[in-house]
Amino acid sequence: PAVDFGFSSELLNKFNENTPEECKTWRTARLSTFVRFSAIIYAALFHEPLPSPSSSSSSSFSADEDFKEMLIILGYPNPSSVLFDVSLAEEASRYMLTLHAVCPTPFKFSLIKLPQTLKQLQEDYEGIVCTGCSSQNKPILCLVCGSIVCLADCCRRGKKGEATTHAFLCSGGSNMYILLETSPVILTHLGISTVFGSPYLDLYGEEDFFNVRGLPLLLNQNRYNQLTNMMRTFSISD
């Protein structure tokens, strides 16, 4: 007998209770993490480029356009065309059981390993230059792959800085960097950036970007785990 995971009833109820536009927003939010993660794996395995803002016909690259391009890359059908098909529930159940039997332990994503103190981090990367301009002009460290990237304008390509360009090449448009000089983490998603804070805190659990108090700044694992979870679930845009 087929195993009922409850996917069909949940999806159909959701679609029956909401307007088409609400369903579209809900669908994209639920599936975008899976689709983006799948596209990154596909690009890594087959050396295929991921979509970038330049591939969009409009000046702004919305999350919905990003979602559609990922579907095209993977050859996935439009979710709206299959979510109403209850007959797919049995096939989905069989697939899930097969997948669990073949790969019972999923891959656990992690950011790069950081040293226990900010001082050690800065010493480790002292003298390492940007591969684009061979300088250390406002260096930031990619927490996904460990590359040094310029935050300054020297490596800007048109309207895109190197952090945005690297984010698309490294992780499909969403990425996080740590500013080596002062330690705040910069989050970027589809060309929009914000500052999260620092994973390095003093003995009182406080940030000290310019080391004004002179206390040792230690890696706070809980905060770094929070960053890891944000990257793993692609929730930077939230």
PyRosetta script that sets phi, psi and omega in degrees:
from pyrosetta import init, pose_from_sequence

init()
pose = pose_from_sequence("PAVDFGFSSELLNKFNENTPEECKTWRTARLSTFVRFSAIIYAALFHEPLPSPSSSSSSSFSADEDFKEMLIILGYPNPSSVLFDVSLAEEASRYMLTLHAVCPTPFKFSLIKLPQTLKQLQEDYEGIVCTGCSSQNKPILCLVCGSIVCLADCCRRGKKGEATTHAFLCSGGSNMYILLETSPVILTHLGISTVFGSPYLDLYGEEDFFNVRGLPLLLNQNRYNQLTNMMRTFSISD")
pose.set_psi(1, 147.0)
pose.set_omega(1, 179.5)
pose.set_phi(2, -72.2)
pose.set_psi(2, 147.8)
pose.set_omega(2, 177.5)
pose.set_phi(3, -91.1)
pose.set_psi(3, 129.9)
pose.set_omega(3, -179.2)
pose.set_phi(4, -94.4)
pose.set_psi(4, 111.1)
pose.set_omega(4, 178.3)
pose.set_phi(5, -86.9)
pose.set_psi(5, -5.7)
pose.set_omega(5, 178.5)
pose.set_phi(6, 81.4)
pose.set_psi(6, 8.4)
pose.set_omega(6, -176.8)
pose.set_phi(7, -65.6)
pose.set_psi(7, -45.7)
pose.set_omega(7, -172.6)
pose.set_phi(8, -65.1)
pose.set_psi(8, -48.0)
pose.set_omega(8, -178.2)
pose.set_phi(9, -63.4)
pose.set_psi(9, -39.4)
pose.set_omega(9, 179.9)
pose.set_phi(10, -64.2)
pose.set_psi(10, -46.1)
pose.set_omega(10, -177.5)
pose.set_phi(11, -67.0)
pose.set_psi(11, -43.1)
pose.set_omega(11, -178.4)
pose.set_phi(12, -65.4)
pose.set_psi(12, -40.4)
pose.set_omega(12, 177.5)
pose.set_phi(13, -62.7)
pose.set_psi(13, -39.4)
pose.set_omega(13, 179.8)
pose.set_phi(14, -64.1)
pose.set_psi(14, -42.3)
pose.set_omega(14, -179.2)
pose.set_phi(15, -71.5)
pose.set_psi(15, -31.0)
pose.set_omega(15, 180.0)
pose.set_phi(16, -73.1)
pose.set_psi(16, -27.7)
pose.set_omega(16, -173.7)
pose.set_phi(17, -88.8)
pose.set_psi(17, -15.4)
pose.set_omega(17, -172.1)
pose.set_phi(18, -123.6)
pose.set_psi(18, 162.6)
pose.set_omega(18, 176.5)
pose.set_phi(19, -73.2)
pose.set_psi(19, 162.6)
pose.set_omega(19, 178.5)
pose.set_phi(20, -55.0)
pose.set_psi(20, -39.6)
pose.set_omega(20, -178.6)
pose.set_phi(21, -68.4)
pose.set_psi(21, -38.7)
pose.set_omega(21, 176.5)
pose.set_phi(22, -65.7)
pose.set_psi(22, -37.9)
pose.set_omega(22, 177.8)
pose.set_phi(23, -64.2)
pose.set_psi(23, -40.1)
pose.set_omega(23, -180.0)
pose.set_phi(24, -62.8)
pose.set_psi(24, -44.8)
pose.set_omega(24, 179.5)
pose.set_phi(25, -64.1)
pose.set_psi(25, -44.0)
pose.set_omega(25, 180.0)
pose.set_phi(26, -63.9)
pose.set_psi(26, -43.0)
pose.set_omega(26, -179.4)
pose.set_phi(27, -60.6)
pose.set_psi(27, -47.9)
pose.set_omega(27, -178.1)
pose.set_phi(28, -62.6)
pose.set_psi(28, -42.9)
pose.set_omega(28, -179.2)
pose.set_phi(29, -63.4)
pose.set_psi(29, -40.6)
pose.set_omega(29, -177.3)
pose.set_phi(30, -72.7)
pose.set_psi(30, -34.0)
pose.set_omega(30, -172.2)
pose.set_phi(31, -100.8)
pose.set_psi(31, -15.9)
pose.set_omega(31, -173.1)
pose.set_phi(32, -62.4)
pose.set_psi(32, -37.3)
pose.set_omega(32, 179.3)
pose.set_phi(33, -62.5)
pose.set_psi(33, -47.5)
pose.set_omega(33, 179.7)
pose.set_phi(34, -63.7)
pose.set_psi(34, -44.3)
pose.set_omega(34, -177.5)
pose.set_phi(35, -65.3)
pose.set_psi(35, -44.0)
pose.set_omega(35, -179.0)
pose.set_phi(36, -66.0)
pose.set_psi(36, -43.6)
pose.set_omega(36, 179.0)
pose.set_phi(37, -62.3)
pose.set_psi(37, -40.8)
pose.set_omega(37, 178.3)
pose.set_phi(38, -63.9)
pose.set_psi(38, -40.3)
pose.set_omega(38, -179.4)
pose.set_phi(39, -66.1)
pose.set_psi(39, -38.1)
pose.set_omega(39, 179.0)
pose.set_phi(40, -65.1)
pose.set_psi(40, -43.0)
pose.set_omega(40, 177.8)
pose.set_phi(41, -63.6)
pose.set_psi(41, -43.1)
pose.set_omega(41, 179.5)
pose.set_phi(42, -61.1)
pose.set_psi(42, -45.1)
pose.set_omega(42, -179.3)
pose.set_phi(43, -63.9)
pose.set_psi(43, -38.3)
pose.set_omega(43, 180.0)
pose.set_phi(44, -68.6)
pose.set_psi(44, -38.7)
pose.set_omega(44, -177.5)
pose.set_phi(45, -75.1)
pose.set_psi(45, -38.3)
pose.set_omega(45, -173.1)
pose.set_phi(46, -111.1)
pose.set_psi(46, 8.0)
pose.set_omega(46, 176.7)
pose.set_phi(47, 55.3)
pose.set_psi(47, 42.5)
pose.set_omega(47, 178.1)
pose.set_phi(48, -99.3)
pose.set_psi(48, 141.0)
pose.set_omega(48, 179.0)
pose.set_phi(49, -72.1)
pose.set_psi(49, 144.2)
pose.set_omega(49, 174.8)
pose.set_phi(50, -87.5)
pose.set_psi(50, 156.9)
pose.set_omega(50, -178.8)
pose.set_phi(51, -65.2)
pose.set_psi(51, 148.0)
pose.set_omega(51, 177.9)
pose.set_phi(52, -131.2)
pose.set_psi(52, 167.9)
pose.set_omega(52, -179.6)
pose.set_phi(53, -55.4)
pose.set_psi(53, -30.6)
pose.set_omega(53, -177.8)
pose.set_phi(54, -67.4)
pose.set_psi(54, -19.9)
pose.set_omega(54, -178.9)
pose.set_phi(55, -83.0)
pose.set_psi(55, -8.6)
pose.set_omega(55, 179.1)
pose.set_phi(56, -89.6)
pose.set_psi(56, 141.8)
pose.set_omega(56, -178.8)
pose.set_phi(57, -74.0)
pose.set_psi(57, -22.0)
pose.set_omega(57, 179.3)
pose.set_phi(58, -94.6)
pose.set_psi(58, 164.8)
pose.set_omega(58, -178.5)
pose.set_phi(59, -72.5)
pose.set_psi(59, -27.4)
pose.set_omega(59, 178.1)
pose.set_phi(60, -105.5)
pose.set_psi(60, 144.4)
pose.set_omega(60, -176.9)
pose.set_phi(61, -110.9)
pose.set_psi(61, 95.5)
pose.set_omega(61, -173.9)
pose.set_phi(62, -79.9)
pose.set_psi(62, 164.6)
pose.set_omega(62, 179.0)
pose.set_phi(63, -64.4)
pose.set_psi(63, -33.7)
pose.set_omega(63, 179.6)
pose.set_phi(64, -67.6)
pose.set_psi(64, -40.5)
pose.set_omega(64, 176.3)
pose.set_phi(65, -64.5)
pose.set_psi(65, -40.6)
pose.set_omega(65, 177.5)
pose.set_phi(66, -60.0)
pose.set_psi(66, -43.7)
pose.set_omega(66, 180.0)
pose.set_phi(67, -62.1)
pose.set_psi(67, -44.5)
pose.set_omega(67, -178.8)
pose.set_phi(68, -65.2)
pose.set_psi(68, -39.9)
pose.set_omega(68, -179.4)
pose.set_phi(69, -67.9)
pose.set_psi(69, -35.5)
pose.set_omega(69, 176.3)
pose.set_phi(70, -63.7)
pose.set_psi(70, -39.6)
pose.set_omega(70, 177.8)
pose.set_phi(71, -62.4)
pose.set_psi(71, -39.7)
pose.set_omega(71, 179.7)
pose.set_phi(72, -65.0)
pose.set_psi(72, -44.0)
pose.set_omega(72, -179.9)
pose.set_phi(73, -59.1)
pose.set_psi(73, -43.1)
pose.set_omega(73, -176.0)
pose.set_phi(74, -83.4)
pose.set_psi(74, -12.3)
pose.set_omega(74, -177.0)
pose.set_phi(75, 73.4)
pose.set_psi(75, 24.7)
pose.set_omega(75, 178.9)
pose.set_phi(76, -80.9)
pose.set_psi(76, 146.4)
pose.set_omega(76, 173.5)
pose.set_phi(77, -74.8)
pose.set_psi(77, 164.8)
pose.set_omega(77, 175.0)
pose.set_phi(78, -64.0)
pose.set_psi(78, 124.4)
pose.set_omega(78, -177.0)
pose.set_phi(79, -54.9)
pose.set_psi(79, -33.3)
pose.set_omega(79, -178.1)
pose.set_phi(80, -62.8)
pose.set_psi(80, -25.1)
pose.set_omega(80, -176.5)
pose.set_phi(81, -82.2)
pose.set_psi(81, -13.4)
pose.set_omega(81, -177.0)
pose.set_phi(82, -118.9)
pose.set_psi(82, -15.3)
pose.set_omega(82, -175.3)
pose.set_phi(83, -67.8)
pose.set_psi(83, -24.6)
pose.set_omega(83, -178.8)
pose.set_phi(84, -84.0)
pose.set_psi(84, -9.0)
pose.set_omega(84, -174.4)
pose.set_phi(85, -85.5)
pose.set_psi(85, 99.1)
pose.set_omega(85, -177.6)
pose.set_phi(86, -66.6)
pose.set_psi(86, -26.0)
pose.set_omega(86, -178.1)
pose.set_phi(87, -64.2)
pose.set_psi(87, -17.2)
pose.set_omega(87, 179.9)
pose.set_phi(88, -78.6)
pose.set_psi(88, -11.6)
pose.set_omega(88, -176.4)
pose.set_phi(89, -61.1)
pose.set_psi(89, -44.4)
pose.set_omega(89, -178.7)
pose.set_phi(90, -64.8)
pose.set_psi(90, -41.8)
pose.set_omega(90, 178.9)
pose.set_phi(91, -64.7)
pose.set_psi(91, -39.5)
pose.set_omega(91, 178.3)
pose.set_phi(92, -64.0)
pose.set_psi(92, -38.6)
pose.set_omega(92, 179.0)
pose.set_phi(93, -62.4)
pose.set_psi(93, -45.1)
pose.set_omega(93, 179.1)
pose.set_phi(94, -62.6)
pose.set_psi(94, -41.3)
pose.set_omega(94, -179.7)
pose.set_phi(95, -63.3)
pose.set_psi(95, -43.4)
pose.set_omega(95, -178.7)
pose.set_phi(96, -63.7)
pose.set_psi(96, -39.9)
pose.set_omega(96, 178.6)
pose.set_phi(97, -66.2)
pose.set_psi(97, -41.1)
pose.set_omega(97, 178.5)
pose.set_phi(98, -64.7)
pose.set_psi(98, -44.3)
pose.set_omega(98, -179.6)
pose.set_phi(99, -62.0)
pose.set_psi(99, -41.3)
pose.set_omega(99, -179.1)
pose.set_phi(100, -66.7)
pose.set_psi(100, -34.9)
pose.set_omega(100, 179.8)
pose.set_phi(101, -70.8)
pose.set_psi(101, -37.8)
pose.set_omega(101, -178.0)
pose.set_phi(102, -78.9)
pose.set_psi(102, -39.6)
pose.set_omega(102, -175.5)
pose.set_phi(103, -133.8)
pose.set_psi(103, 75.0)
pose.set_omega(103, -176.5)
pose.set_phi(104, -69.2)
pose.set_psi(104, -25.6)
pose.set_omega(104, -179.0)
pose.set_phi(105, -110.4)
pose.set_psi(105, 108.5)
pose.set_omega(105, -177.9)
pose.set_phi(106, -70.8)
pose.set_psi(106, 158.1)
pose.set_omega(106, 176.6)
pose.set_phi(107, -65.3)
pose.set_psi(107, 133.4)
pose.set_omega(107, -179.5)
pose.set_phi(108, -101.7)
pose.set_psi(108, 111.6)
pose.set_omega(108, -179.0)
pose.set_phi(109, -72.8)
pose.set_psi(109, 144.5)
pose.set_omega(109, 175.3)
pose.set_phi(110, -147.9)
pose.set_psi(110, 149.3)
pose.set_omega(110, 172.8)
pose.set_phi(111, -76.7)
pose.set_psi(111, 172.3)
pose.set_omega(111, 178.9)
pose.set_phi(112, -63.4)
pose.set_psi(112, 154.9)
pose.set_omega(112, -179.9)
pose.set_phi(113, -80.2)
pose.set_psi(113, 126.2)
pose.set_omega(113, 179.3)
pose.set_phi(114, -102.2)
pose.set_psi(114, 148.8)
pose.set_omega(114, 175.8)
pose.set_phi(115, -66.8)
pose.set_psi(115, 165.6)
pose.set_omega(115, -174.2)
pose.set_phi(116, -73.6)
pose.set_psi(116, -19.5)
pose.set_omega(116, 180.0)
pose.set_phi(117, -127.0)
pose.set_psi(117, 149.8)
pose.set_omega(117, 177.6)
pose.set_phi(118, -65.2)
pose.set_psi(118, -36.0)
pose.set_omega(118, 178.9)
pose.set_phi(119, -59.6)
pose.set_psi(119, -42.7)
pose.set_omega(119, 179.4)
pose.set_phi(120, -66.6)
pose.set_psi(120, -38.2)
pose.set_omega(120, 177.4)
pose.set_phi(121, -60.8)
pose.set_psi(121, -45.9)
pose.set_omega(121, -179.5)
pose.set_phi(122, -66.1)
pose.set_psi(122, -36.6)
pose.set_omega(122, 177.7)
pose.set_phi(123, -68.5)
pose.set_psi(123, -37.9)
pose.set_omega(123, -179.4)
pose.set_phi(124, -62.4)
pose.set_psi(124, -35.0)
pose.set_omega(124, -176.1)
pose.set_phi(125, -105.1)
pose.set_psi(125, 10.4)
pose.set_omega(125, 177.2)
pose.set_phi(126, -66.8)
pose.set_psi(126, 128.0)
pose.set_omega(126, 178.7)
pose.set_phi(127, 89.4)
pose.set_psi(127, -12.3)
pose.set_omega(127, 177.4)
pose.set_phi(128, -79.6)
pose.set_psi(128, 129.9)
pose.set_omega(128, -172.5)
pose.set_phi(129, -109.1)
pose.set_psi(129, 164.8)
pose.set_omega(129, 176.1)
pose.set_phi(130, -67.5)
pose.set_psi(130, 136.8)
pose.set_omega(130, 179.9)
pose.set_phi(131, -72.2)
pose.set_psi(131, -17.6)
pose.set_omega(131, -178.8)
pose.set_phi(132, -83.5)
pose.set_psi(132, -44.9)
pose.set_omega(132, -175.2)
pose.set_phi(133, -119.6)
pose.set_psi(133, -0.5)
pose.set_omega(133, 178.0)
pose.set_phi(134, 58.6)
pose.set_psi(134, 35.8)
pose.set_omega(134, 178.5)
pose.set_phi(135, -134.1)
pose.set_psi(135, 173.9)
pose.set_omega(135, 175.7)
pose.set_phi(136, -118.5)
pose.set_psi(136, 54.3)
pose.set_omega(136, -178.8)
pose.set_phi(137, -89.5)
pose.set_psi(137, 102.3)
pose.set_omega(137, -176.0)
pose.set_phi(138, 52.1)
pose.set_psi(138, 63.8)
pose.set_omega(138, -176.5)
pose.set_phi(139, -73.5)
pose.set_psi(139, 139.0)
pose.set_omega(139, 172.7)
pose.set_phi(140, -125.7)
pose.set_psi(140, 146.2)
pose.set_omega(140, -176.4)
pose.set_phi(141, -104.6)
pose.set_psi(141, 123.8)
pose.set_omega(141, 176.7)
pose.set_phi(142, -70.3)
pose.set_psi(142, 122.2)
pose.set_omega(142, -177.8)
pose.set_phi(143, -80.9)
pose.set_psi(143, -4.9)
pose.set_omega(143, 178.3)
pose.set_phi(144, -91.4)
pose.set_psi(144, -44.9)
pose.set_omega(144, -175.3)
pose.set_phi(145, -120.1)
pose.set_psi(145, -13.9)
pose.set_omega(145, 178.4)
pose.set_phi(146, 89.3)
pose.set_psi(146, 10.2)
pose.set_omega(146, 179.1)
pose.set_phi(147, -77.8)
pose.set_psi(147, 150.3)
pose.set_omega(147, 173.3)
pose.set_phi(148, -92.0)
pose.set_psi(148, 129.2)
pose.set_omega(148, -176.8)
pose.set_phi(149, -127.8)
pose.set_psi(149, 149.6)
pose.set_omega(149, 179.1)
pose.set_phi(150, -86.7)
pose.set_psi(150, 133.6)
pose.set_omega(150, 172.7)
pose.set_phi(151, -90.6)
pose.set_psi(151, -16.2)
pose.set_omega(151, -178.8)
pose.set_phi(152, -77.6)
pose.set_psi(152, 179.8)
pose.set_omega(152, -176.2)
pose.set_phi(153, -85.0)
pose.set_psi(153, -2.4)
pose.set_omega(153, -173.5)
pose.set_phi(154, -64.7)
pose.set_psi(154, -28.0)
pose.set_omega(154, -178.7)
pose.set_phi(155, -107.7)
pose.set_psi(155, 16.5)
pose.set_omega(155, -179.0)
pose.set_phi(156, -69.6)
pose.set_psi(156, 137.9)
pose.set_omega(156, 175.8)
pose.set_phi(157, -116.0)
pose.set_psi(157, 100.1)
pose.set_omega(157, -175.7)
pose.set_phi(158, 66.5)
pose.set_psi(158, -123.1)
pose.set_omega(158, -179.9)
pose.set_phi(159, -91.6)
pose.set_psi(159, -2.8)
pose.set_omega(159, -176.7)
pose.set_phi(160, -104.3)
pose.set_psi(160, 127.7)
pose.set_omega(160, 173.4)
pose.set_phi(161, -78.2)
pose.set_psi(161, 170.9)
pose.set_omega(161, -177.2)
pose.set_phi(162, -66.9)
pose.set_psi(162, -29.8)
pose.set_omega(162, 179.0)
pose.set_phi(163, -63.5)
pose.set_psi(163, -40.3)
pose.set_omega(163, 177.9)
pose.set_phi(164, -68.4)
pose.set_psi(164, -45.4)
pose.set_omega(164, 179.9)
pose.set_phi(165, -60.5)
pose.set_psi(165, -45.4)
pose.set_omega(165, -179.3)
pose.set_phi(166, -65.3)
pose.set_psi(166, -35.7)
pose.set_omega(166, -178.8)
pose.set_phi(167, -60.5)
pose.set_psi(167, -40.1)
pose.set_omega(167, 179.7)
pose.set_phi(168, -71.2)
pose.set_psi(168, -37.3)
pose.set_omega(168, 179.9)
pose.set_phi(169, -73.3)
pose.set_psi(169, -33.9)
pose.set_omega(169, -173.6)
pose.set_phi(170, -87.5)
pose.set_psi(170, -44.3)
pose.set_omega(170, -170.5)
pose.set_phi(171, -146.5)
pose.set_psi(171, 30.6)
pose.set_omega(171, 171.4)
pose.set_phi(172, 74.0)
pose.set_psi(172, 20.7)
pose.set_omega(172, 174.9)
pose.set_phi(173, 108.5)
pose.set_psi(173, -19.5)
pose.set_omega(173, 176.5)
pose.set_phi(174, -111.0)
pose.set_psi(174, 127.9)
pose.set_omega(174, -176.5)
pose.set_phi(175, -154.9)
pose.set_psi(175, 171.4)
pose.set_omega(175, 175.8)
pose.set_phi(176, -143.5)
pose.set_psi(176, 141.8)
pose.set_omega(176, -178.0)
pose.set_phi(177, -131.0)
pose.set_psi(177, 155.3)
pose.set_omega(177, 171.6)
pose.set_phi(178, -114.3)
pose.set_psi(178, 130.2)
pose.set_omega(178, 178.1)
pose.set_phi(179, -76.2)
pose.set_psi(179, 114.7)
pose.set_omega(179, -170.5)
pose.set_phi(180, -65.9)
pose.set_psi(180, -30.0)
pose.set_omega(180, -177.0)
pose.set_phi(181, -70.4)
pose.set_psi(181, -42.1)
pose.set_omega(181, -172.4)
pose.set_phi(182, -126.6)
pose.set_psi(182, -6.5)
pose.set_omega(182, 168.8)
pose.set_phi(183, 81.3)
pose.set_psi(183, 2.3)
pose.set_omega(183, 173.1)
pose.set_phi(184, -69.2)
pose.set_psi(184, 152.3)
pose.set_omega(184, 177.9)
pose.set_phi(185, -96.1)
pose.set_psi(185, 133.6)
pose.set_omega(185, 178.8)
pose.set_phi(186, -105.3)
pose.set_psi(186, 123.5)
pose.set_omega(186, 177.1)
pose.set_phi(187, -100.6)
pose.set_psi(187, 135.8)
pose.set_omega(187, 178.6)
pose.set_phi(188, -133.3)
pose.set_psi(188, 138.6)
pose.set_omega(188, 178.7)
pose.set_phi(189, -144.0)
pose.set_psi(189, 114.5)
pose.set_omega(189, 178.9)
pose.set_phi(190, 53.0)
pose.set_psi(190, 41.8)
pose.set_omega(190, 175.6)
pose.set_phi(191, 88.1)
pose.set_psi(191, -4.3)
pose.set_omega(191, 178.6)
pose.set_phi(192, -105.4)
pose.set_psi(192, 130.2)
pose.set_omega(192, -175.0)
pose.set_phi(193, -121.2)
pose.set_psi(193, 153.8)
pose.set_omega(193, 174.9)
pose.set_phi(194, -150.2)
pose.set_psi(194, 163.4)
pose.set_omega(194, -179.7)
pose.set_phi(195, -100.6)
pose.set_psi(195, 129.7)
pose.set_omega(195, -178.4)
pose.set_phi(196, -91.6)
pose.set_psi(196, -40.8)
pose.set_omega(196, -171.0)
pose.set_phi(197, 132.7)
pose.set_psi(197, -174.1)
pose.set_omega(197, -177.1)
pose.set_phi(198, -110.5)
pose.set_psi(198, 141.7)
pose.set_omega(198, 172.7)
pose.set_phi(199, -78.9)
pose.set_psi(199, -7.1)
pose.set_omega(199, -180.0)
pose.set_phi(200, -102.6)
pose.set_psi(200, 120.6)
pose.set_omega(200, -177.8)
pose.set_phi(201, -124.4)
pose.set_psi(201, 158.0)
pose.set_omega(201, 177.2)
pose.set_phi(202, -83.3)
pose.set_psi(202, -173.5)
pose.set_omega(202, -175.7)
pose.set_phi(203, -65.0)
pose.set_psi(203, -17.2)
pose.set_omega(203, 179.7)
pose.set_phi(204, -97.9)
pose.set_psi(204, 6.8)
pose.set_omega(204, 179.2)
pose.set_phi(205, 75.8)
pose.set_psi(205, 24.0)
pose.set_omega(205, -178.5)
pose.set_phi(206, -114.5)
pose.set_psi(206, 152.5)
pose.set_omega(206, 176.0)
pose.set_phi(207, -80.3)
pose.set_psi(207, 153.0)
pose.set_omega(207, 177.1)
pose.set_phi(208, -150.0)
pose.set_psi(208, 77.2)
pose.set_omega(208, -170.8)
pose.set_phi(209, -55.4)
pose.set_psi(209, -38.4)
pose.set_omega(209, -176.8)
pose.set_phi(210, -107.4)
pose.set_psi(210, 14.5)
pose.set_omega(210, 177.3)
pose.set_phi(211, 52.6)
pose.set_psi(211, 45.5)
pose.set_omega(211, -178.5)
pose.set_phi(212, -67.6)
pose.set_psi(212, -39.7)
pose.set_omega(212, -177.3)
pose.set_phi(213, -80.3)
pose.set_psi(213, -16.0)
pose.set_omega(213, 175.9)
pose.set_phi(214, 75.3)
pose.set_psi(214, 13.5)
pose.set_omega(214, 178.8)
pose.set_phi(215, -86.2)
pose.set_psi(215, 151.3)
pose.set_omega(215, 176.9)
pose.set_phi(216, -60.6)
pose.set_psi(216, 138.0)
pose.set_omega(216, 178.1)
pose.set_phi(217, -104.4)
pose.set_psi(217, 117.6)
pose.set_omega(217, -173.0)
pose.set_phi(218, -109.2)
pose.set_psi(218, 149.0)
pose.set_omega(218, 179.2)
pose.set_phi(219, -66.7)
pose.set_psi(219, 122.5)
pose.set_omega(219, 176.5)
pose.set_phi(220, -92.6)
pose.set_psi(220, 108.3)
pose.set_omega(220, -172.4)
pose.set_phi(221, -66.6)
pose.set_psi(221, -33.1)
pose.set_omega(221, 178.6)
pose.set_phi(222, -63.4)
pose.set_psi(222, -42.2)
pose.set_omega(222, 179.1)
pose.set_phi(223, -69.1)
pose.set_psi(223, -37.5)
pose.set_omega(223, 179.0)
pose.set_phi(224, -69.8)
pose.set_psi(224, -34.0)
pose.set_omega(224, 174.4)
pose.set_phi(225, -64.5)
pose.set_psi(225, -35.9)
pose.set_omega(225, 176.9)
pose.set_phi(226, -63.2)
pose.set_psi(226, -42.6)
pose.set_omega(226, 176.6)
pose.set_phi(227, -63.8)
pose.set_psi(227, -41.8)
pose.set_omega(227, 178.8)
pose.set_phi(228, -60.6)
pose.set_psi(228, -42.4)
pose.set_omega(228, -179.6)
pose.set_phi(229, -67.2)
pose.set_psi(229, -37.0)
pose.set_omega(229, 177.2)
pose.set_phi(230, -61.9)
pose.set_psi(230, -41.0)
pose.set_omega(230, -179.5)
pose.set_phi(231, -74.1)
pose.set_psi(231, -38.0)
pose.set_omega(231, -177.9)
pose.set_phi(232, -65.1)
pose.set_psi(232, -37.0)
pose.set_omega(232, -178.5)
pose.set_phi(233, -98.2)
pose.set_psi(233, 4.2)
pose.set_omega(233, -179.1)
pose.set_phi(234, 52.3)
pose.set_psi(234, 46.3)
pose.set_omega(234, -179.2)
pose.set_phi(235, -103.7)
pose.set_psi(235, 18.1)
pose.set_omega(235, 178.1)
pose.set_phi(236, -59.7)
pose.set_psi(236, -38.7)
pose.set_omega(236, -177.2)
pose.set_phi(237, -67.8)
pose.set_psi(237, -16.4)
pose.set_omega(237, -179.5)
pose.set_phi(238, -72.3)
pose.dump_pdb("model.pdb")
